[in-house]
């Protein structure tokens, strides 16, 4: 008779190995190469030009240099008054 902990240990080891293989495969395929660009995919180009009241002046200047002149947000948009 096999102790009940052996199948649990084997199942945990198999699932851990499977997760490690999936992460290694994703790394080798390049899924983690440019995470900064992937994080910006959900934004429209206009979203980068909206003025954000919580930004520091340095962050605002960096974004203005990267994406052009900043515009005021419309009501309900990025902290604009609703």
C-alpha positions in Angstrom: 0.0 0.0 0.0 1.4 3.4 -1.0 1.2 6.2 1.6 -1.2 8.9 0.6 1.4 11.6 0.6 3.4 10.0 -2.3 0.8 10.8 -5.0 0.4 14.3 -3.6 4.2 14.9 -3.8 4.4 13.4 -7.3 1.5 15.5 -8.5 3.0 18.7 -7.0 6.3 17.9 -8.6 4.7 17.2 -12.0 2.7 20.5 -11.9 5.8 22.5 -10.8 7.8 21.0 -13.6 5.1 21.7 -16.1 4.9 25.4 -15.0 8.7 25.7 -15.3 8.7 24.2 -18.8 5.9 26.6 -19.9 7.8 29.7 -18.5 11.1 28.5 -20.1 9.3 28.0 -23.5 7.8 31.5 -23.3 11.2 33.0 -22.4 12.9 31.2 -25.3 10.2 32.3 -27.7 10.7 35.9 -26.8 7.5 36.7 -24.9 9.4 38.6 -22.2 11.8 40.5 -24.5 10.0 43.9 -24.6 7.6 44.1 -21.7 7.5 47.9 -21.8 6.1 48.0 -25.3 3.7 45.2 -24.5 2.4 47.1 -21.5 1.5 50.1 -23.7 -0.5 48.1 -26.3 -3.8 48.7 -24.5 -3.5 52.5 -24.8 -4.6 54.6 -27.7 -2.1 57.2 -28.9 -4.4 60.0 -27.6 -4.1 58.5 -24.0 -0.4 59.4 -23.9 -1.2 63.1 -24.6 -3.8 63.6 -21.8 -2.6 65.7 -18.9 -2.6 63.8 -15.7 -2.8 65.8 -12.4 -0.9 63.2 -10.4 2.3 63.4 -12.5 5.4 65.2 -11.4 6.7 68.0 -13.6 9.6 65.7 -14.7 7.2 62.9 -15.7 5.0 65.4 -17.6 7.9 66.8 -19.5 9.2 63.3 -20.4 5.8 62.3 -21.7 5.4 65.6 -23.6 8.8 65.1 -25.3 7.8 61.5 -26.2 4.2 62.0 -27.4 3.7 65.7 -28.2 1.8 68.5 -26.6 -0.4 67.5 -23.7 -4.2 68.2 -23.8 -6.7 68.5 -21.0 -8.8 65.3 -20.4 -12.4 65.3 -21.2 -14.9 64.8 -18.4 -14.5 61.3 -16.9 -11.2 60.6 -18.7 -8.0 60.1 -16.8 -9.1 62.1 -13.8 -11.0 64.8 -15.7 -13.9 66.3 -13.8 -17.1 64.4 -14.5 
